[in-house]
């Protein structure tokens, strides 16, 4: 079984338990914290993936880092996964849980790519536009800064894309000028 399939099975169970116990938001915050720790600390992820380090030691490390900072249900899932020797799945579980949470809550995803970071008023306007393009009641906006864009923006909401970047307009002009209607093409 692939890691993604195994992770999604754990996520489905964790999501169901969190909803049943009415602690979904707390567990989501815990998984966001875990994903942040994984993103900022590569050695931690490598430790989880290392087959030489004993599973008991990994469970102790997880308990020392997260005990008292996360909900008991989150600690229980960490314990279950380490007892089953599946610790390498934990980063994937944290990522997949965020996606499953968004689906459960009806939150859509939008990506805005700009040449410079957005200010608060522009971010609010982009979120309003993204909500209008999405069929979801709420939209989670991810910002990407691409210095090669020159100016403008590219907004992706689901399968829709608005490309108002200067880079794409320059490319369109380049294509238009490369075609000369006065020269016969063979």
CNS distance restraints for C-alpha pairs under 8 A (distance, minus, plus):
assign (resid   1 and name CA) (resid   5 and name CA) 6.59 0.50 0.50
assign (resid   1 and name CA) (resid   6 and name CA) 6.60 0.50 0.50
assign (resid   2 and name CA) (resid   6 and name CA) 6.32 0.50 0.50
assign (resid   3 and name CA) (resid   7 and name CA) 5.92 0.50 0.50
assign (resid   3 and name CA) (resid  89 and name CA) 6.58 0.50 0.50
assign (resid   3 and name CA) (resid  92 and name CA) 7.93 0.50 0.50
assign (resid   4 and name CA) (resid   8 and name CA) 6.03 0.50 0.50
assign (resid   4 and name CA) (resid  92 and name CA) 7.02 0.50 0.50
assign (resid   5 and name CA) (resid   9 and name CA) 6.32 0.50 0.50
assign (resid   6 and name CA) (resid  10 and name CA) 6.51 0.50 0.50
assign (resid   6 and name CA) (resid  89 and name CA) 7.83 0.50 0.50
assign (resid   7 and name CA) (resid  11 and name CA) 6.11 0.50 0.50
assign (resid   7 and name CA) (resid  89 and name CA) 6.05 0.50 0.50
assign (resid   7 and name CA) (resid  90 and name CA) 7.72 0.50 0.50
assign (resid   7 and name CA) (resid  92 and name CA) 6.19 0.50 0.50
assign (resid   7 and name CA) (resid  93 and name CA) 5.03 0.50 0.50
assign (resid   7 and name CA) (resid  96 and name CA) 7.31 0.50 0.50
assign (resid   8 and name CA) (resid  12 and name CA) 6.05 0.50 0.50
assign (resid   8 and name CA) (resid  93 and name CA) 6.85 0.50 0.50
assign (resid   8 and name CA) (resid  96 and name CA) 6.55 0.50 0.50
assign (resid   8 and name CA) (resid  97 and name CA) 7.96 0.50 0.50
assign (resid   9 and name CA) (resid  13 and name CA) 6.37 0.50 0.50
assign (resid  10 and name CA) (resid  14 and name CA) 6.06 0.50 0.50
assign (resid  10 and name CA) (resid  93 and name CA) 7.05 0.50 0.50
assign (resid  11 and name CA) (resid  15 and name CA) 5.88 0.50 0.50
assign (resid  11 and name CA) (resid  93 and name CA) 6.05 0.50 0.50
assign (resid  11 and name CA) (resid  96 and name CA) 6.72 0.50 0.50
assign (resid  11 and name CA) (resid  97 and name CA) 5.50 0.50 0.50
assign (resid  11 and name CA) (resid 100 and name CA) 7.52 0.50 0.50
assign (resid  12 and name CA) (resid  16 and name CA) 6.16 0.50 0.50
assign (resid  12 and name CA) (resid 100 and name CA) 7.79 0.50 0.50
assign (resid  13 and name CA) (resid  17 and name CA) 6.20 0.50 0.50
assign (resid  14 and name CA) (resid  18 and name CA) 6.00 0.50 0.50
assign (resid  14 and name CA) (resid  77 and name CA) 7.52 0.50 0.50
assign (resid  15 and name CA) (resid  19 and name CA) 6.12 0.50 0.50
assign (resid  15 and name CA) (resid  24 and name CA) 7.07 0.50 0.50
assign (resid  15 and name CA) (resid  97 and name CA) 7.43 0.50 0.50
assign (resid  15 and name CA) (resid 100 and name CA) 7.67 0.50 0.50
assign (resid  15 and name CA) (resid 101 and name CA) 7.51 0.50 0.50
assign (resid  16 and name CA) (resid  20 and name CA) 6.06 0.50 0.50
assign (resid  17 and name CA) (resid  21 and name CA) 6.05 0.50 0.50
assign (resid  18 and name CA) (resid  22 and name CA) 5.85 0.50 0.50
assign (resid  18 and name CA) (resid  23 and name CA) 5.06 0.50 0.50
assign (resid  18 and name CA) (resid  24 and name CA) 4.65 0.50 0.50
assign (resid  18 and name CA) (resid  27 and name CA) 6.81 0.50 0.50
assign (resid  18 and name CA) (resid  73 and name CA) 7.65 0.50 0.50
assign (resid  19 and name CA) (resid  23 and name CA) 6.29 0.50 0.50
assign (resid  19 and name CA) (resid  24 and name CA) 5.37 0.50 0.50
assign (resid  23 and name CA) (resid  27 and name CA) 6.25 0.50 0.50
assign (resid  24 and name CA) (resid  28 and name CA) 6.05 0.50 0.50
assign (resid  25 and name CA) (resid  29 and name CA) 6.17 0.50 0.50
assign (resid  26 and name CA) (resid  30 and name CA) 6.27 0.50 0.50
assign (resid  26 and name CA) (resid  70 and name CA) 7.87 0.50 0.50
assign (resid  26 and name CA) (resid  71 and name CA) 6.61 0.50 0.50
assign (resid  27 and name CA) (resid  31 and name CA) 6.18 0.50 0.50
assign (resid  27 and name CA) (resid  70 and name CA) 7.63 0.50 0.50
assign (resid  27 and name CA) (resid  71 and name CA) 6.44 0.50 0.50
assign (resid  27 and name CA) (resid  73 and name CA) 7.36 0.50 0.50
assign (resid  27 and name CA) (resid  74 and name CA) 6.17 0.50 0.50
assign (resid  28 and name CA) (resid  32 and name CA) 6.15 0.50 0.50
assign (resid  28 and name CA) (resid  97 and name CA) 7.22 0.50 0.50
assign (resid  28 and name CA) (resid  98 and name CA) 6.71 0.50 0.50
assign (resid  28 and name CA) (resid 101 and name CA) 7.15 0.50 0.50
assign (resid  29 and name CA) (resid  33 and name CA) 6.17 0.50 0.50
assign (resid  30 and name CA) (resid  34 and name CA) 6.17 0.50 0.50
assign (resid  30 and name CA) (resid  70 and name CA) 5.58 0.50 0.50
assign (resid  30 and name CA) (resid  71 and name CA) 7.14 0.50 0.50
assign (resid  30 and name CA) (resid  74 and name CA) 6.94 0.50 0.50
assign (resid  31 and name CA) (resid  35 and name CA) 6.05 0.50 0.50
assign (resid  31 and name CA) (resid  74 and name CA) 7.94 0.50 0.50
assign (resid  31 and name CA) (resid  94 and name CA) 4.93 0.50 0.50
assign (resid  31 and name CA) (resid  95 and name CA) 7.70 0.50 0.50
assign (resid  31 and name CA) (resid  97 and name CA) 7.06 0.50 0.50
assign (resid  31 and name CA) (resid  98 and name CA) 7.34 0.50 0.50
assign (resid  32 and name CA) (resid  36 and name CA) 6.11 0.50 0.50
assign (resid  32 and name CA) (resid  94 and name CA) 6.77 0.50 0.50
assign (resid  32 and name CA) (resid  95 and name CA) 7.92 0.50 0.50
assign (resid  32 and name CA) (resid  98 and name CA) 7.24 0.50 0.50
assign (resid  33 and name CA) (resid  37 and name CA) 6.22 0.50 0.50
assign (resid  34 and name CA) (resid  38 and name CA) 6.23 0.50 0.50
assign (resid  34 and name CA) (resid  91 and name CA) 7.47 0.50 0.50
assign (resid  34 and name CA) (resid  94 and name CA) 6.61 0.50 0.50
assign (resid  35 and name CA) (resid  39 and name CA) 6.08 0.50 0.50
assign (resid  35 and name CA) (resid  91 and name CA) 6.19 0.50 0.50
assign (resid  35 and name CA) (resid  94 and name CA) 5.63 0.50 0.50
assign (resid  35 and name CA) (resid  95 and name CA) 6.57 0.50 0.50
assign (resid  36 and name CA) (resid  40 and name CA) 6.11 0.50 0.50
assign (resid  37 and name CA) (resid  41 and name CA) 5.85 0.50 0.50
assign (resid  37 and name CA) (resid  44 and name CA) 7.92 0.50 0.50
assign (resid  38 and name CA) (resid  42 and name CA) 6.37 0.50 0.50
assign (resid  38 and name CA) (resid  44 and name CA) 6.47 0.50 0.50
assign (resid  38 and name CA) (resid  45 and name CA) 5.83 0.50 0.50
assign (resid  38 and name CA) (resid  91 and name CA) 6.62 0.50 0.50
assign (resid  41 and name CA) (resid  45 and name CA) 6.96 0.50 0.50
assign (resid  42 and name CA) (resid  46 and name CA) 6.23 0.50 0.50
assign (resid  43 and name CA) (resid  47 and name CA) 6.02 0.50 0.50
assign (resid  44 and name CA) (resid  48 and name CA) 6.39 0.50 0.50
assign (resid  45 and name CA) (resid  49 and name CA) 6.34 0.50 0.50
assign (resid  45 and name CA) (resid  88 and name CA) 7.66 0.50 0.50
assign (resid  45 and name CA) (resid  91 and name CA) 7.46 0.50 0.50
assign (resid  46 and name CA) (resid  50 and name CA) 5.93 0.50 0.50
assign (resid  47 and name CA) (resid  53 and name CA) 7.31 0.50 0.50
assign (resid  47 and name CA) (resid  58 and name CA) 7.69 0.50 0.50
assign (resid  48 and name CA) (resid  58 and name CA) 6.82 0.50 0.50
assign (resid  48 and name CA) (resid  87 and name CA) 5.54 0.50 0.50
assign (resid  48 and name CA) (resid  88 and name CA) 5.21 0.50 0.50
assign (resid  49 and name CA) (resid  87 and name CA) 6.86 0.50 0.50
assign (resid  49 and name CA) (resid  88 and name CA) 4.67 0.50 0.50
assign (resid  53 and name CA) (resid  57 and name CA) 6.80 0.50 0.50
assign (resid  53 and name CA) (resid  58 and name CA) 7.09 0.50 0.50
assign (resid  54 and name CA) (resid  58 and name CA) 6.51 0.50 0.50
assign (resid  55 and name CA) (resid  59 and name CA) 6.17 0.50 0.50
assign (resid  55 and name CA) (resid  82 and name CA) 6.02 0.50 0.50
assign (resid  55 and name CA) (resid  83 and name CA) 7.11 0.50 0.50
assign (resid  55 and name CA) (resid  85 and name CA) 6.29 0.50 0.50
assign (resid  55 and name CA) (resid  87 and name CA) 7.95 0.50 0.50
assign (resid  56 and name CA) (resid  60 and name CA) 6.21 0.50 0.50
assign (resid  56 and name CA) (resid  82 and name CA) 7.54 0.50 0.50
assign (resid  56 and name CA) (resid  83 and name CA) 7.86 0.50 0.50
assign (resid  57 and name CA) (resid  61 and name CA) 6.21 0.50 0.50
assign (resid  58 and name CA) (resid  62 and name CA) 6.18 0.50 0.50
assign (resid  58 and name CA) (resid  82 and name CA) 7.28 0.50 0.50
assign (resid  58 and name CA) (resid  87 and name CA) 7.91 0.50 0.50
assign (resid  59 and name CA) (resid  63 and name CA) 6.07 0.50 0.50
assign (resid  59 and name CA) (resid  78 and name CA) 7.48 0.50 0.50
assign (resid  59 and name CA) (resid  79 and name CA) 6.51 0.50 0.50
assign (resid  59 and name CA) (resid  82 and name CA) 5.98 0.50 0.50
assign (resid  60 and name CA) (resid  64 and name CA) 6.11 0.50 0.50
assign (resid  61 and name CA) (resid  65 and name CA) 6.18 0.50 0.50
assign (resid  62 and name CA) (resid  66 and name CA) 5.91 0.50 0.50
assign (resid  62 and name CA) (resid  67 and name CA) 7.64 0.50 0.50
assign (resid  62 and name CA) (resid  78 and name CA) 7.47 0.50 0.50
assign (resid  63 and name CA) (resid  67 and name CA) 4.97 0.50 0.50
assign (resid  63 and name CA) (resid  75 and name CA) 7.43 0.50 0.50
assign (resid  66 and name CA) (resid  70 and name CA) 5.97 0.50 0.50
assign (resid  66 and name CA) (resid  75 and name CA) 7.54 0.50 0.50
assign (resid  67 and name CA) (resid  75 and name CA) 6.99 0.50 0.50
assign (resid  70 and name CA) (resid  74 and name CA) 6.35 0.50 0.50
assign (resid  70 and name CA) (resid  75 and name CA) 6.85 0.50 0.50
assign (resid  71 and name CA) (resid  75 and name CA) 6.58 0.50 0.50
assign (resid  72 and name CA) (resid  76 and name CA) 6.03 0.50 0.50
assign (resid  73 and name CA) (resid  77 and name CA) 6.31 0.50 0.50
assign (resid  74 and name CA) (resid  78 and name CA) 6.32 0.50 0.50
assign (resid  75 and name CA) (resid  79 and name CA) 6.15 0.50 0.50
assign (resid  76 and name CA) (resid  80 and name CA) 6.13 0.50 0.50
assign (resid  77 and name CA) (resid  81 and name CA) 6.04 0.50 0.50
assign (resid  78 and name CA) (resid  82 and name CA) 6.17 0.50 0.50
assign (resid  78 and name CA) (resid  87 and name CA) 8.00 0.50 0.50
assign (resid  78 and name CA) (resid  90 and name CA) 7.81 0.50 0.50
assign (resid  79 and name CA) (resid  83 and name CA) 6.08 0.50 0.50
assign (resid  80 and name CA) (resid  84 and name CA) 6.27 0.50 0.50
assign (resid  81 and name CA) (resid  85 and name CA) 6.29 0.50 0.50
assign (resid  81 and name CA) (resid  86 and name CA) 5.28 0.50 0.50
assign (resid  81 and name CA) (resid  87 and name CA) 5.97 0.50 0.50
assign (resid  81 and name CA) (resid  90 and name CA) 7.87 0.50 0.50
assign (resid  82 and name CA) (resid  86 and name CA) 5.75 0.50 0.50
assign (resid  82 and name CA) (resid  87 and name CA) 5.33 0.50 0.50
assign (resid  86 and name CA) (resid  90 and name CA) 7.64 0.50 0.50
assign (resid  89 and name CA) (resid  93 and name CA) 6.03 0.50 0.50
assign (resid  90 and name CA) (resid  94 and name CA) 6.21 0.50 0.50
assign (resid  91 and name CA) (resid  95 and name CA) 6.41 0.50 0.50
assign (resid  92 and name CA) (resid  96 and name CA) 6.00 0.50 0.50
assign (resid  93 and name CA) (resid  97 and name CA) 5.84 0.50 0.50
assign (resid  94 and name CA) (resid  98 and name CA) 6.57 0.50 0.50
assign (resid  95 and name CA) (resid  99 and name CA) 6.77 0.50 0.50
assign (resid  96 and name CA) (resid 100 and name CA) 6.15 0.50 0.50
assign (resid  97 and name CA) (resid 101 and name CA) 5.93 0.50 0.50
assign (resid  98 and name CA) (resid 102 and name CA) 6.26 0.50 0.50
assign (resid  99 and name CA) (resid 103 and name CA) 6.33 0.50 0.50
assign (resid 100 and name CA) (resid 104 and name CA) 6.09 0.50 0.50
assign (resid 101 and name CA) (resid 105 and name CA) 6.06 0.50 0.50
assign (resid 102 and name CA) (resid 106 and name CA) 5.80 0.50 0.50
assign (resid 102 and name CA) (resid 107 and name CA) 4.72 0.50 0.50
assign (resid 102 and name CA) (resid 108 and name CA) 6.88 0.50 0.50
assign (resid 103 and name CA) (resid 107 and name CA) 6.12 0.50 0.50
assign (resid 103 and name CA) (resid 108 and name CA) 7.59 0.50 0.50
assign (resid 106 and name CA) (resid 136 and name CA) 5.79 0.50 0.50
assign (resid 106 and name CA) (resid 137 and name CA) 6.48 0.50 0.50
assign (resid 106 and name CA) (resid 138 and name CA) 6.82 0.50 0.50
assign (resid 107 and name CA) (resid 136 and name CA) 5.92 0.50 0.50
assign (resid 107 and name CA) (resid 137 and name CA) 6.62 0.50 0.50
assign (resid 107 and name CA) (resid 138 and name CA) 4.86 0.50 0.50
assign (resid 107 and name CA) (resid 139 and name CA) 5.30 0.50 0.50
assign (resid 107 and name CA) (resid 140 and name CA) 6.56 0.50 0.50
assign (resid 108 and name CA) (resid 134 and name CA) 6.95 0.50 0.50
assign (resid 108 and name CA) (resid 135 and name CA) 7.92 0.50 0.50
assign (resid 108 and name CA) (resid 136 and name CA) 5.55 0.50 0.50
assign (resid 108 and name CA) (resid 137 and name CA) 7.79 0.50 0.50
assign (resid 108 and name CA) (resid 138 and name CA) 6.18 0.50 0.50
assign (resid 108 and name CA) (resid 139 and name CA) 4.56 0.50 0.50
assign (resid 108 and name CA) (resid 140 and name CA) 6.04 0.50 0.50
assign (resid 108 and name CA) (resid 157 and name CA) 7.78 0.50 0.50
assign (resid 108 and name CA) (resid 158 and name CA) 7.50 0.50 0.50
assign (resid 109 and name CA) (resid 139 and name CA) 5.60 0.50 0.50
assign (resid 109 and name CA) (resid 140 and name CA) 5.00 0.50 0.50
assign (resid 109 and name CA) (resid 141 and name CA) 6.26 0.50 0.50
assign (resid 109 and name CA) (resid 142 and name CA) 7.64 0.50 0.50
assign (resid 109 and name CA) (resid 157 and name CA) 6.33 0.50 0.50
assign (resid 109 and name CA) (resid 158 and name CA) 6.71 0.50 0.50
assign (resid 110 and name CA) (resid 130 and name CA) 6.69 0.50 0.50
assign (resid 110 and name CA) (resid 139 and name CA) 6.56 0.50 0.50
assign (resid 110 and name CA) (resid 140 and name CA) 6.04 0.50 0.50
assign (resid 110 and name CA) (resid 141 and name CA) 4.86 0.50 0.50
assign (resid 110 and name CA) (resid 142 and name CA) 6.15 0.50 0.50
assign (resid 110 and name CA) (resid 155 and name CA) 7.10 0.50 0.50
assign (resid 110 and name CA) (resid 156 and name CA) 5.53 0.50 0.50
assign (resid 110 and name CA) (resid 157 and name CA) 4.51 0.50 0.50
assign (resid 110 and name CA) (resid 158 and name CA) 6.86 0.50 0.50
assign (resid 111 and name CA) (resid 141 and name CA) 5.77 0.50 0.50
assign (resid 111 and name CA) (resid 142 and name CA) 4.77 0.50 0.50
assign (resid 111 and name CA) (resid 143 and name CA) 5.97 0.50 0.50
assign (resid 111 and name CA) (resid 144 and name CA) 7.22 0.50 0.50
assign (resid 111 and name CA) (resid 155 and name CA) 5.80 0.50 0.50
assign (resid 111 and name CA) (resid 156 and name CA) 5.14 0.50 0.50
assign (resid 111 and name CA) (resid 157 and name CA) 6.68 0.50 0.50
assign (resid 112 and name CA) (resid 141 and name CA) 7.09 0.50 0.50
assign (resid 112 and name CA) (resid 142 and name CA) 6.25 0.50 0.50
assign (resid 112 and name CA) (resid 143 and name CA) 5.07 0.50 0.50
assign (resid 112 and name CA) (resid 144 and name CA) 6.08 0.50 0.50
assign (resid 112 and name CA) (resid 153 and name CA) 6.78 0.50 0.50
assign (resid 112 and name CA) (resid 154 and name CA) 5.74 0.50 0.50
assign (resid 112 and name CA) (resid 155 and name CA) 4.55 0.50 0.50
assign (resid 112 and name CA) (resid 156 and name CA) 6.46 0.50 0.50
assign (resid 113 and name CA) (resid 143 and name CA) 6.09 0.50 0.50
assign (resid 113 and name CA) (resid 144 and name CA) 4.62 0.50 0.50
assign (resid 113 and name CA) (resid 145 and name CA) 5.66 0.50 0.50
assign (resid 113 and name CA) (resid 146 and name CA) 6.52 0.50 0.50
assign (resid 113 and name CA) (resid 153 and name CA) 5.54 0.50 0.50
assign (resid 113 and name CA) (resid 154 and name CA) 5.13 0.50 0.50
assign (resid 113 and name CA) (resid 155 and name CA) 6.50 0.50 0.50
assign (resid 114 and name CA) (resid 118 and name CA) 7.77 0.50 0.50
assign (resid 114 and name CA) (resid 143 and name CA) 7.78 0.50 0.50
assign (resid 114 and name CA) (resid 144 and name CA) 6.43 0.50 0.50
assign (resid 114 and name CA) (resid 145 and name CA) 5.09 0.50 0.50
assign (resid 114 and name CA) (resid 146 and name CA) 5.89 0.50 0.50
assign (resid 114 and name CA) (resid 147 and name CA) 7.72 0.50 0.50
assign (resid 114 and name CA) (resid 149 and name CA) 6.81 0.50 0.50
assign (resid 114 and name CA) (resid 151 and name CA) 6.85 0.50 0.50
assign (resid 114 and name CA) (resid 152 and name CA) 6.31 0.50 0.50
assign (resid 114 and name CA) (resid 153 and name CA) 4.70 0.50 0.50
assign (resid 114 and name CA) (resid 154 and name CA) 6.76 0.50 0.50
assign (resid 115 and name CA) (resid 145 and name CA) 5.41 0.50 0.50
assign (resid 115 and name CA) (resid 146 and name CA) 4.98 0.50 0.50
assign (resid 115 and name CA) (resid 147 and name CA) 4.75 0.50 0.50
assign (resid 115 and name CA) (resid 148 and name CA) 6.93 0.50 0.50
assign (resid 115 and name CA) (resid 149 and name CA) 5.32 0.50 0.50
assign (resid 115 and name CA) (resid 150 and name CA) 5.86 0.50 0.50
assign (resid 115 and name CA) (resid 151 and name CA) 5.45 0.50 0.50
assign (resid 115 and name CA) (resid 152 and name CA) 7.09 0.50 0.50
assign (resid 115 and name CA) (resid 153 and name CA) 7.36 0.50 0.50
assign (resid 116 and name CA) (resid 145 and name CA) 5.85 0.50 0.50
assign (resid 116 and name CA) (resid 146 and name CA) 7.42 0.50 0.50
assign (resid 116 and name CA) (resid 147 and name CA) 7.04 0.50 0.50
assign (resid 116 and name CA) (resid 151 and name CA) 7.97 0.50 0.50
assign (resid 117 and name CA) (resid 143 and name CA) 7.78 0.50 0.50
assign (resid 117 and name CA) (resid 145 and name CA) 6.24 0.50 0.50
assign (resid 118 and name CA) (resid 122 and name CA) 6.04 0.50 0.50
assign (resid 118 and name CA) (resid 123 and name CA) 5.82 0.50 0.50
assign (resid 119 and name CA) (resid 123 and name CA) 6.05 0.50 0.50
assign (resid 120 and name CA) (resid 124 and name CA) 6.19 0.50 0.50
assign (resid 121 and name CA) (resid 125 and name CA) 6.32 0.50 0.50
assign (resid 122 and name CA) (resid 126 and name CA) 6.15 0.50 0.50
assign (resid 123 and name CA) (resid 127 and name CA) 6.12 0.50 0.50
assign (resid 124 and name CA) (resid 128 and name CA) 6.24 0.50 0.50
assign (resid 125 and name CA) (resid 129 and name CA) 6.32 0.50 0.50
assign (resid 126 and name CA) (resid 130 and name CA) 6.06 0.50 0.50
assign (resid 127 and name CA) (resid 131 and name CA) 6.10 0.50 0.50
assign (resid 127 and name CA) (resid 139 and name CA) 6.98 0.50 0.50
assign (resid 127 and name CA) (resid 141 and name CA) 6.76 0.50 0.50
assign (resid 128 and name CA) (resid 132 and name CA) 6.34 0.50 0.50
assign (resid 129 and name CA) (resid 133 and name CA) 6.38 0.50 0.50
assign (resid 130 and name CA) (resid 134 and name CA) 6.07 0.50 0.50
assign (resid 130 and name CA) (resid 139 and name CA) 6.86 0.50 0.50
assign (resid 130 and name CA) (resid 155 and name CA) 7.87 0.50 0.50
assign (resid 130 and name CA) (resid 157 and name CA) 6.32 0.50 0.50
assign (resid 131 and name CA) (resid 135 and name CA) 7.41 0.50 0.50
assign (resid 131 and name CA) (resid 136 and name CA) 7.01 0.50 0.50
assign (resid 131 and name CA) (resid 137 and name CA) 7.05 0.50 0.50
assign (resid 131 and name CA) (resid 138 and name CA) 6.52 0.50 0.50
assign (resid 131 and name CA) (resid 139 and name CA) 5.97 0.50 0.50
assign (resid 133 and name CA) (resid 157 and name CA) 6.75 0.50 0.50
assign (resid 133 and name CA) (resid 160 and name CA) 7.67 0.50 0.50
assign (resid 134 and name CA) (resid 139 and name CA) 7.65 0.50 0.50
assign (resid 134 and name CA) (resid 157 and name CA) 6.42 0.50 0.50
assign (resid 134 and name CA) (resid 158 and name CA) 7.11 0.50 0.50
assign (resid 148 and name CA) (resid 167 and name CA) 7.97 0.50 0.50
assign (resid 149 and name CA) (resid 153 and name CA) 7.90 0.50 0.50
assign (resid 149 and name CA) (resid 165 and name CA) 6.70 0.50 0.50
assign (resid 149 and name CA) (resid 166 and name CA) 6.87 0.50 0.50
assign (resid 149 and name CA) (resid 167 and name CA) 5.52 0.50 0.50
assign (resid 150 and name CA) (resid 165 and name CA) 7.68 0.50 0.50
assign (resid 150 and name CA) (resid 166 and name CA) 6.23 0.50 0.50
assign (resid 150 and name CA) (resid 167 and name CA) 6.31 0.50 0.50
assign (resid 151 and name CA) (resid 165 and name CA) 5.85 0.50 0.50
assign (resid 151 and name CA) (resid 166 and name CA) 5.36 0.50 0.50
assign (resid 151 and name CA) (resid 167 and name CA) 7.33 0.50 0.50
assign (resid 152 and name CA) (resid 164 and name CA) 5.49 0.50 0.50
assign (resid 152 and name CA) (resid 165 and name CA) 4.06 0.50 0.50
assign (resid 152 and name CA) (resid 166 and name CA) 5.67 0.50 0.50
assign (resid 153 and name CA) (resid 163 and name CA) 6.37 0.50 0.50
assign (resid 153 and name CA) (resid 164 and name CA) 5.26 0.50 0.50
assign (resid 153 and name CA) (resid 165 and name CA) 4.81 0.50 0.50
assign (resid 154 and name CA) (resid 161 and name CA) 7.01 0.50 0.50
assign (resid 154 and name CA) (resid 162 and name CA) 5.62 0.50 0.50
assign (resid 154 and name CA) (resid 163 and name CA) 4.45 0.50 0.50
assign (resid 154 and name CA) (resid 164 and name CA) 5.89 0.50 0.50
assign (resid 154 and name CA) (resid 165 and name CA) 6.19 0.50 0.50
assign (resid 155 and name CA) (resid 161 and name CA) 5.57 0.50 0.50
assign (resid 155 and name CA) (resid 162 and name CA) 5.08 0.50 0.50
assign (resid 155 and name CA) (resid 163 and name CA) 6.51 0.50 0.50
assign (resid 156 and name CA) (resid 160 and name CA) 5.77 0.50 0.50
assign (resid 156 and name CA) (resid 161 and name CA) 4.41 0.50 0.50
assign (resid 156 and name CA) (resid 162 and name CA) 6.50 0.50 0.50
assign (resid 157 and name CA) (resid 161 and name CA) 6.32 0.50 0.50
assign (resid 163 and name CA) (resid 168 and name CA) 7.28 0.50 0.50
assign (resid 164 and name CA) (resid 168 and name CA) 7.47 0.50 0.50
assign (resid 164 and name CA) (resid 169 and name CA) 7.72 0.50 0.50
assign (resid 165 and name CA) (resid 169 and name CA) 6.53 0.50 0.50
assign (resid 166 and name CA) (resid 170 and name CA) 6.06 0.50 0.50
assign (resid 167 and name CA) (resid 171 and name CA) 6.25 0.50 0.50
assign (resid 168 and name CA) (resid 172 and name CA) 6.16 0.50 0.50
assign (resid 169 and name CA) (resid 173 and name CA) 6.24 0.50 0.50
assign (resid 170 and name CA) (resid 174 and name CA) 6.11 0.50 0.50
assign (resid 171 and name CA) (resid 175 and name CA) 6.25 0.50 0.50
assign (resid 172 and name CA) (resid 176 and name CA) 6.15 0.50 0.50
assign (resid 173 and name CA) (resid 177 and name CA) 6.08 0.50 0.50
assign (resid 174 and name CA) (resid 178 and name CA) 6.10 0.50 0.50
assign (resid 175 and name CA) (resid 179 and name CA) 6.71 0.50 0.50
